[in-house]
Amino acid sequence: MNIKQAKQYIKDIVAIYLKKDEFGDYRIPVVRQRPVFLLGAPGVGKTAIMEQIASELNIALVNYSMTHHTRQSALGLPFIVHKTYDGHEVDISEYTMSEIIASIYDVMESSGIKEGILFLDEINCVSETLAPAMLQFLQFKTFGKYSVPEGWVIVTAGNPPEYNKSVREFDVVTYDRMKLMEVEADYSVWKEYAVDKRLHGAVLGYLETNKDDFYQIDTTVRGRGYVTARGWEDLSQILRMYEEEELQVDEALVGQYLRNDRIVREFTAYYDLYLKYVSEYCVDDILAGTISEQATERARTARFDERLSLVGIFSDRLLGAIKDTMEETNILKQILVSLKAVKTGNDPVKDMLSSVRDAREKLIAKKASSGAYSDADKRVDKAVLSFLTDSYKGALDNAGSREEAFAPVQDMFNKRKAAMQDQVESVSGMMDHAFDFCVSAFGEGSELVMLLTTLTVEKDSAAFITTFGHKKYSELSERVMVDDGTDDLMKRAVALDL
């Protein structure tokens, strides 16, 4: 199965394991809650989906790599206890609480969340001395004498032996205590994640026509070569940072993330071409409404691979601007909820602002300690907190009325709302100009279909169009029928020898 299917299976089974009866007891006893074992090549997203599942189910997450543990850290350290049995005094050995079990209690205490997922990565790489204890743990959910708290579901992961020399093959007895899910790399599924995370347009553009290069593990004369989803994501981030600092990207840099000489060479060449198209076509000018006849004519007569890259650049720019706009919309919605509470409260405005600000700070701390705090949620929460802090500073002391004290805060919100509306108009204009250029250069052919399809299927752009509307998008979609021609377009792209 692919990672998206695995995520849904795990999410469903966690929800089932956490179902309770009318007395508040878990309907499936802990001993019957088989741990999940995700078996898949490195870098396919096993850890990422655990964070997503925990966040979506509003539960906590404790994440451990078992390669870091010895028998002592997993089971605890021995100590001597003096006891009396039937009148006889004896010294016996007991064990301190496992570091892993203690971490669960730490998370519950700091976050206030009593249910969660204990994710043990690389579980098939445990040391030989720890292996017997792991078998007991998988069956009874205990390390030594200490049990995993009720309400915590165990999910494990590991790599097949061909990817990791430290892997120990599990026997039938061990497998019979787990739910095995074998995960394979799937570009189409990863692309959804990549677009949502705003990975670099050059990465997505290259992989769209070189899907076989998405994930590769092979052996060369120089050793093991590999290209993974994790490598592409990390490369994407460093490319954006290098561009911000105006640093040169070369094969040496790309080769630090993609360990395959051919792919490094071909991607670096594609990246250079990508930047060349951005510059020579003056893409930012086109999206701002300055469309030169020279750029239009060049696109009209360009090779198909060049036109495809250009449309990908437009998509990347539009989706980035749209994502920022939808994030700001979400921030404003949450700010509005807080300000309504301030405006209708009984305490002085500054006291109410202080209260909602403190509540937001506590919420951020709680989410951070839960282990399931997404980057997107963190950005929104911190933006709301920043606004509430500035509002507190701006609110009037000793004003004649609540309305007077609240007026500067209202003004701050209105200015931010007006800026967001300007942002919406700017993005709508960018979409208009991209459509105008594509129609002028390509007519209503495959290139326009590809751009419309991208904006239709991507989550943020679909939400933007639904929320704010877009006349030209609607008109073009009806005329060219977005679904028609896309398969043929991608077949032509794949067939290109780039």
MARNUFI-567085 format. One record per residue: residue in one letter; x, y, z of N, C-alpha, C in turn. Coordinates in pm, whole numbers, plus 50000, padded with zeros to 5 digits. Layout:
<rs>
AXYZXYZXYZ/...
</rs>
This chain:
<rs>
M500854988150000500005000050000500885012450000/N500315023949961501075036349967500885042850104/I501625053550129501635059650262500295066050295/K499565070750194498245076650218497265066050266/Q497305054350203496435043350247496805038850388/A498115037850414498575033750546498105043550652/K498165056450621497715066650716496245064550753/Q495415061950653493985060350681493735047750764/Y494435036850732494285024550810494685026850956/I495805033450977496285035851113495335045151187/K494895055651119493955064951183492685057851226/D492185048951140490965041451172491195032151291/I492325025051291492545015251398492815022151531/V493485033651529493685041151653492345045751710/A491475050951621490155055251666489355043551724/I489485031951664488765020051714489325015751849/Y490655015451861491265011451988490855020852102/L490555033352069490215043152173488715043952202/K487915035652139486475035552166486205029252303/K485265035152375484945030352511483495025452517/D483235017152617481855012752639481145022452733/E479925018752773479125027752856479705029852995/F480665021353036481275022653168482615030153162/G483005034453041484265041553026485475032653006/D485245019652985486355010452960486585009052810/Y487835007052772488145005152630487554991852583/R486834992452470486084980752425487004969452382/I488174972952326489174962752294490224963252404/P490354952452483491334952552593492744955352540/V493554961252623494914964952584495674952952529/V495524941152590496254929352546495864925152406/R494664929252360494194925852225494414937152125/Q494974947952170495254959152079496604956752011/R496554949951899497804946851829498514959551784/P499794961051817500544972451764500634971751612/V500644983151550500824983951405502324983851376/F502714976751271504114976651227504174981251082/L504674993551064504834999150930506204995050876/L506204987150774507454982550714507624989150578/G508644997350565508835004250438510205010350427/A510585013550304511895019450277512045032750349/P513275036950376513495049550448513025061550368/G512515071550440512165084250377510845084650305/V509955074850325508665075150253507605082850329/G507895087250452506945095350526506285088650643/K506915078250697506285070850807506125079750931/T507165087150964507085095951082506115107451058/A506115112950937505255124450906503785121050925/I503365109150882501935105950893501535103951039/M502455099851126502095098251266501765111751328/E502525122151293502235135551343500875140351291/Q500585137351164499305141451106498145134251174/I498285121251197497215113451259496915118551399/A497965120651478497775125451615497105139051615/S497525147851524496935161151516495455160551477/E495145152151378493765151151330492825144751431/L493355135851516492535129151617492565136551751/N493325147651756493455155651880493985147351997/I494975139151968495635131252072497125134652071/A497845129552169499265132552181500105122452103/L501385125452092502325116552021503655116652094/V504155104752124505515103052176506295094852074/N507405100252030508165094451919509545090351969/Y509885077551949511185072451990511805064151879/S513105065851860513855057051772514525046351857/M514205033751831514695022851916516185020051898/T516795025451794518235023351776519035030551885/H518395040051954519105047852055519025041452194/H518325030152204518065024652336518865011952366/T519325011452488519924999252541518864992352627/R519204980752678518274973652766517974981952891/Q518984989052940518814996753063517865008653043/S518025015852931517195027652912515755023852880/A515555012352814514195008152779513485001852898/L514214993752976513584986553087513724993753221/G514665002653231514945009153358516165003153424/L516635009653530517845005153601517454997553728/P518244987253764517914979553885518294987054012/F517514984654118517874989654250517394979554354/I517984980054471517694970254577516584975454668/V515594966854691514484970254781514484960254897/H514344965255019514304956855139512844953655170/K512484940355174511104936255200511084924955303/T509894922855358509694911955454508614902655401/Y508934889755388507994879655343507854868955451/D506634867255505506354856855603507364857355719/G507644869555760508554871455873510014871555837/H510344869055714511754868755672512084881655595/E513174887955634513624899955565514544896155449/V514254901955332515054898855212515304911755133/D516364911455055516654922154959516344916954819/I515564924654744515214920354608515544931454508/S515644927654382515924937354276514614942054214/E514464955154200513374960954122513984970354020/Y513124975753934513634984253826512944997753828/T513715007953795513125021153778512225021153656/M511415031453642510515032253527511305034353399/S510865027653294511475029253162511435043853118/E512475048153053512525061752997511365064052900/I511025053652825509955054852726508605056752796/I508315048452895507055049652968506985063053040/A508095067153100508115079953172507815091653078/S508295090652953508045101352856506555103052828/I505815092052826504365092852805503705100552918/Y504085097253042503505104353156503905119153156/D505125122153112505545136153101504665143753004/V504385137652889503545144152788502125145952838/M501595135852905500235137152959500155148353061/E501175149553144501155159753248501285173753189/S502175175553090502415188953036501335193352938/S500745183952864499745187552763498315186452813/G498105178452916496745176152964495985166152880/I496645160252780496005150552690496315136552742/K495295128652766495465115752830495525103852733/E495265106252607495325095652506496325099552397/G496925089352335497895092652233498465080452164/I499495082852086500195072552010501635071952058/L502095060152092503515057752119504105052051991/F504935059951924505515055951796506975051951817/L507255039451793508605034051808509185031051670/D510095039451627510685037951494511885028551499/E512155022151384513295012951369513265002151477/I512084996751499511914986951605512624973751573/N512824971251444513524958851408515044960651406/C515514971451470516964973551484517404973251630/V516534968051718516884967751860518064958251882/S518794960851989519954952352020519484938352060/E520404928852052520064914952084519624913452229/T520204921352318519834920352460518434925752487/L517954934552399516644940652419515524932952349/A515894924252254514894917352173513874909452256/P514254901652357513244894352435512264903652506/A512784914952557511914924452625510924930852527/M511344932652402510454938452301509294929052271/L509544916052272508474906352247507424907352357/Q507874908352481506954909952593506194923252579/F506894933552539506264946752525505164946452419/L505434940052305504464939752197503194932052237/Q503354922252323502184914452364501444920752482/F502184925152584501544929652708501634944752731/K502334951952640502464966552650503184970752778/T504164962852820504914966052942506404965952915/F507114975052982508574974652990508904972053136/G509444960053165509674956453304508344954953375/K508164961753487506914960853563505964972553533/Y506374981253441505564993253413504864992053278/S503574994853277502764993353156502595006753084/V502395005952954501975017752879500595021752931/P500375034452962499085038653016497935035152921/E496775032052980495595029752897495305042052813/G494815039652693494535050852604495685054352513/W496785046852522497925049252435498105037252341/V498045040352212498135030052108499565029452057/I500055017252038501445015351995501495013451843/V502295021851780502585020351637504095019451623/T504545010051544505985008151525506315009251377/A507585010951347508015011851208509415006451194/G509755002751073511094997651047511354996650898/N512614994750864513014993150724513234978550691/P512974974350569513334960750528514844958650538/P515294946350553516724943750574517614948350459/E517064949350338517914953550226518324968150235/Y517664975950323517994990050337518834993050460/N518914983750553519564986650680520274974050732/K521574974950746522354963350790522074959450935/S521494968751012521244966051154519924958751177/V519144956551071517814950651087517914936151132/R517064932751228516914918851273515574913751222/E515594902751152514354896851099513474892151215/F512224896351218511304891551319510864877251288/D510614869651393510104856151372508574856351371/V507994844751344506534843751334505864847751464/V506464844051577505874847251708505714862351724/T506734869751680506664884451691505654890251593/Y505724885951467504774891051367503334888151406/D503114876951476501764873051513501174882051621/R501984890951673501494900351775501314914451719/M501484916051588501414929451529500504929451406/K500094941551367499384943651241500414948751140/L500804940351047501854943850952501274951750834/M501894963150803501534971050686502804974150608/E502884969150486504054971650402503764983750314/V504644993650321504435006450254505455008250143/E504965012750027505835015449913505775030149876/A506855035249819506895049149773505945051049655/D505195061849656504215064749551504255079749523/Y504725083449404504905097649374503595105349375/S502535099549318501265106849308500725110549446/V500925101549543500485104449680501395114949744/W502695113349725503635122849782503455136749724/K503055137749598502875150749534501825159049608/E500745152749654499725159949729500345166449853/Y501165158749922501855163850040502825174950001/A503555172949891504575182449849503965195849812/V502835195649743502165208149705501655215249830/D501075207649922500565213650046501695219950127/K502875213750123504035218850197504785229750120/R504315232649998504935242749912506385239549881/L506635227249839507975223749795508325231549669/H509585233049645510075241549536509515237049402/G509145246549319508565243549189509495235649100/A510815237549114511765229949033511735215149069/V511555212149198511475198149241510225191649182/L509095198449195507845192849143507855192148991/G508405202348928508475202448782509325191248727/Y510485189048790511375178248747510705164648765/L510125162448883509545149248912508285146548830/E507605157048789506385154848710506695147648579/T507865149948525508235143348400509325132748420/N509735130648545510735120348576510305112748701/K509125107148697508555100748816509395089148867/D510105082448778510945071148820512115075748907/D512435088548903513545093748983513095097949122/F511815096649153511305100749283511935092649396/Y512025079649376512565071049483513395060049421/Q514665059649457515555049349402516575045149506/I516775032349516517845026549598518615016949507/D519895019149491520665010149406522105009249457/T522834999949399524234997949438525125001449319/T526095010049343527025014149239528435010049279/V529385012849191530775009449221531305017649339/R530625028849367531045037349478530265034449606/G529385024349600528605020949719527115022449695/R526355023149802524905023849795524465037849754/G523645038549649523075051149606521605051749645/Y521095063649674519695064549716519135078549687/V517875078549654517095090949639515765088149707/T515405096349805514195093849882513305106249887/A512075104149932511145115349949511705125550048/R512335120550153512925129650251514015138250186/G514805131950098515865139250031515325150549945/W514235147849870513635158249785513095169749870/E512465166449983511895176950068512995185550129/D514045179150179515145186850238515855195250132/L516005189850011516615197349901515775209549868/S514455207749865513555218849834513755230449931/Q513865227250059514015237650159515335245050142/I516395237550115517695244250102517745252549974/L517035248349869517005256349746516385270049773/R515285270249846514635283049875515555291949960/M516245285950056517135293950140518325299250060/Y518865291049970519965295649886519515307149796/E518285306349746517785317149661517595330049741/E517115328949864516975340749949518315347549972/E519355339449991520695344850019521485347349890/E520865344449775521505346349644522805338549635/L522765326049680523915317149672523795307849552/Q524915303049503524945294649384524625280149418/V523675274349347523335260249361524085252349254/D524815241949296525565233949200525375219049231/E526015210649152525865196149170526375191549306/A527385198149357527925194249488526865195849596/L526095206749590525035208849688523905198749670/V523435197149548522335187749521522735173649561/G524005170149538524495156749570524545153749719/Q524405164049802524345161849946522975156649989/Y521985157749900520615153549932520145141949845/L520655141249722520285130549629521555122749597/R521595110149638522815102349622522715093349499/N522585099949383522565092949256523145102449152/D524265098849095525005108049008524165113048890/R523455103848825522655107848708521555117648747/I520825114448854519715122948896520235136548942/V521355136449012521955149249054522295157748934/R522905151648836523315158948716522105164448640/E521095155948622519935160048544519065170048620/F518925168248751518125177948825518805191548828/T520115191848849520835204648854520685212148722/A520765204648611520565210948480519145216248467/Y518165208648516516775213048510516575225448597/Y517175225648715517045237048806517595249748741/D518765248548677519345260148608518405265048499/L517785255748427516855259448321515605265948380/Y515165260848494513995266348563514235281148597/L515395284048656515715297948691515845306648566/K516365300648459516505307948333515135311948279/Y514165302848285512815306048237512185317048322/V512365316248454511815326548542512345340248504/S513645340848476514285353548444513955358448303/E514125349748204513985354148065512535356948026/Y511605349748086510185352448058509645363748146/C510435368148244509975378448338508645374348401/V508655362448462507425356548516506725365748615/D507505371948704506885380748804506205392748737/D506795397848628506165408848555504855404248490/I504885392248434503665386848371502535385948473/L502845380548592501805379048694501365392448750/A502205402748734501815416148777501025423548669/G500915417448550500095423448444500865429148328/T502205428348332503025433248222503405421548133/I502655419648027502865408247938503415413347806/S504685410147780505315415047656504995405747539/E504935411547422504695403647301505855394147276/Q507055398347315508235389947296508105376947377/A507685378147504507525366247588506405357447536/T505315363547491504195355847439504595348047315/E505335354747224505755348147101506755336947129/R507645339247223508625328847255507895316447310/A506925318547399506185307347456505385300047348/R504835307647255503995301747149504805292347061/T506075295447040506915287346950507885278147026/A507785277947158508735270047239508445255147226/R509455247147258509265232647266508285229547377/F507685217747371506655214147468507205213547610/D508445208447627508995207647762509185221547822/E509535231547741509675245147790508325250947830/R507305248447750505955253347783505455246647911/L505735233847924505325226648044505995232448168/S507285235348158508015241148271507445254948306/L507125262648205506595276048228505255275648301/V504385266548260503095265048329503325260648473/G504315251948494504635247648631505105259248716/I505865268448658506325280248731505145289048770/F504215291148676503005298748708502245292248823/S502095279148816501355271848920502035273649055/D503345272549056504095273749182503905287649242/R504015297949159503855311649209502425314049259/L501445309549184500055311649224499715304049352/L500125291549360499795283549478500465289149603/G501665294449588502345300549703501585312749754/A501185321449660500435333449700499075329849758/I498425319949700497125315549750497245309749890/K498255301549912498445295350044498645306050151/D499455316150120499685327050215498365334350246/T497555336450143496275343550160495315335550246/M495235322450222494315314150301494805312950446/E496105313250466496625313050603496235326050674/E496355337250606495965350050667494475350350695/T493675344450609492225343750633491945335950761/N492645324950781492475316850901492905324651025/I494005331951014494475340051127493435350451166/L492875357351067491875367651095490625361851159/K490215349951116489055343551177489285340951325/Q490475335951357490765332951497490945345651581/I491515355951522491625368751591490235374251622/L489345373151525487975378351541487265371551658/V487445358451671486825351151783487325356751916/S488635359051926489205364252051488715378452079/L488635386851976488225400751996486755401752034/K485935392851982484525392752023484395389752171/A485235380352220485225377252363485655389352445/V486625396952395487095408852465486015419552467/K485395421652352484415432552339483165430152423/T482755417752437481525414652509481755410952655/G483025410952699483325407252837482955417952937/N482995414453063482645423853170483845431053228/D485025425153217486235431253273486745442353181/P487625450853231488225461353145488885455153021/V488915463052914489415457952785490825452352798/K491705459652866493095455052876493175442052955/D492335440753058492325428353135491825416753051/M490805419252970490275408752882491315404852777/L491995414752720493045411852622494165403752684/S494525407252806495565399752877495115385352899/S493835383552929493305370252955493335361552829/V492845367052716492815358952592494225356652539/R495115366152564496505364152523497145352852604/D496915352952734497465342352819496895328752781/A495605328552747494965315952706495605310752578/R495935319652485496575315652359497975310352388/E498715316552478500045311852514499995297852573/K499015295552659498865282352720498495271952614/L497635276052520497255266952411498465262852329/I499325272452297500535269652219501445260152296/A501615262752426502475254052508501895239852516/K500585238952529499925225852537500105218152406/K499875224852293500025218152164501475213952141/A502415222752179503835219652157504255207352238/S503725206152359504125194852444503415181952405/S502375182852321501635170852282502385162452180/G503395168452113504135161252011503425160451878/A502255166851866501465166051742501035180051699/Y502005189051689501755203151657502315205951518/S501455207651420501915209651283502515223551266/D503415224951168504035237951141502985248251102/A501965244051025500935253350981500145258651101/D499735249751191498995254051310499855263051398/K501125259851407502025267851490502145282051438/R502255283451306502355296751245501105305051273/V499945298751257498685305851280498565310051426/D498825300851517498695303851660499645314951702/K500865314751651501835325051690501475338551629/A500875338451510500435351051449499285357151529/V498365348751575497255353551657497795359151789/L498725351851851499325356451976500025369851958/S500735371451847501435384051821500435395551809/F499325393151740498315403751725497715407351861/L497405397351943496815399852074497785407552164/T499075404552152500095411852229500145426452187/D500145428852055500145442652005498855449852043/S497735442652042496455448752078496465453152224/Y497045444752308497115448152450497895461252469/K498975462552395499795474752406499035486852353/G498165484452252497465495552189496185499852257/A495605490952337494335494252405494545505752503/L493515514152520493625525952604493395522752751/D494225528652838494025527652982493075538653028/N492275535353126491415545353191490565553153092/A490085546452988489235553152889487845555452948/G487115564752887485795568152938484795556952923/S484975548252822484045537152800484795525452740/R484115513852739484725501952678484975504452529/E484035511552465484175514152322485415522452293/E485685532452378486865540752359488145532752382/A488145524352484489325516152513489585506052401/F488485501152341488605490752239488885496452100/A488635509552082488735515651949490085513351880/P491245515251949492515512751881492665498151837/V492135488951916492205474751881491355472151757/Q490155477851756489275476451639489945481951515/D490645493151530491325499351416492445490251365/M493205484151457494255474751416493685463151336/F492565457851383491945446451313491435450751176/N490805462251169490255466951040491355469150937/K492495474350983493625476450890494145462950838/R494235453250929494715440050886493705433550792/K492425435350820491395429850733491445436250595/A491665449450591491765456450462492985451750383/A494085449250455495295444150388495045430250331/M494285422150404493965408850354493085409650229/Q492145419050229491295420750111492115425249991/D493105434050016494015438049908494805425949858/Q495195417149951495925405049916495075395949828/V493795394849860492885386649779492785392349638/E492655405449628492565411749496493855409749417/S494985410449487496265408449420496385394249364/V496005384449445496075370449399495115368149283/S493905373749293492945372449183493515378549055/G494205389949069494825396048953495935387348895/M496745381248982497785372148935497175360648855/M496065355248902495395344448830494905349348694/D494315361248691493845366948564494995367948464/H496115373548510497245375748419497855362548372/A497915352648459498425339548418497525333348312/F496205334248333495265329048234495385336548102/D495505349848109495615357947986496855353947906/F497965352147977499195348447907499055334647842/C498505325147916498365311547861497455311447740/V496365318847745495435319347632496105325947512/S496855336747537497545343647427498625334947365/A499365327747448500485319947398500085306147349/F499135299647418498835285647389497395283147345/G496585293647346495175291347319494525283847435/E493475276747406492785269147511493175254347501/G494475252147493494975238647477495425232247607/S496315222647593496735214247706497385222247818/E498135232547782498825240347885497825247447977/L496795253447918495765259847999495005249548083/V494755238048022494075227248095494885223348219/M496185222348202497035218348314496975228548427/L497045241548394496995251948495495645251848567/L494565250748492493225250448552493045238248641/T493555226848595493425214548672494155215648805/T495365221248801496145222948923495395231449024/L494825242548979494095251449069492795245249119/T492275235749043491025229149082491255218749191/V492325211149179492505199549268493285202849395/E494065213549396494865216549514493995222949622/K494215218849746493335222249858493175237249878/D494285244549885494205258749916493595266749801/S493975263449678493415270849564491925268149549/A491505255749573490075252549567489325260349675/A489925261349794489285269049903489235283849868/F490295289049806490325303149768489215306349669/I489095297949566488085300249463486675299049521/T486495289149609485185287349671484825299149761/T485815304249835485575315049931485385328549864/F486265331749769486275345149712485765345849568/G485645334049503485175333849365486245338649269/H486115334849141487025339949038486345338148903/K485935349048845485115348948724485835342248607/K487075346248583487795341048466488065326148481/Y488385321848601488585307448625487305299848590/S486185304648637484905297748613484595297148464/E484815308248395484505308748251485405299148173/L486705299448201487625290848129487385276148162/S487085273248287486835259348327485655253648251/E484605261348238483415256648167483715254448019/R484565263147961484825262247817485745250547781/V486815248947859487815239047818487625225547887/M486685224747982486415212248054487705206848112/V487995210448235489295208148298489765193748288/D488855184148305489295170148307489725165148170/D489305171848063489555166847929490975170247884/G491725160347843493035162747784494205161447881/T493945160748011495035160348107495855147648094/D495195136248079495935123648066496865124047945/D496375129347834497195130147714498385139447738/L498145150247810499215159647841500335152947919/M499975145348022500995139148105501715127948029/K501015120947940501675110647859502745116947771/R502425128547714503395135547631504585140147716/A504305144647839505385149447925506345138147961/V505775126747997506585115248037507445110347921/A506905111747800507625106647682508795115547642/L508875127547698509945136747659511315131547703/D512295133747621513665130547658514335143547700/L514315146247830514865158947879516345157847911/
</rs>
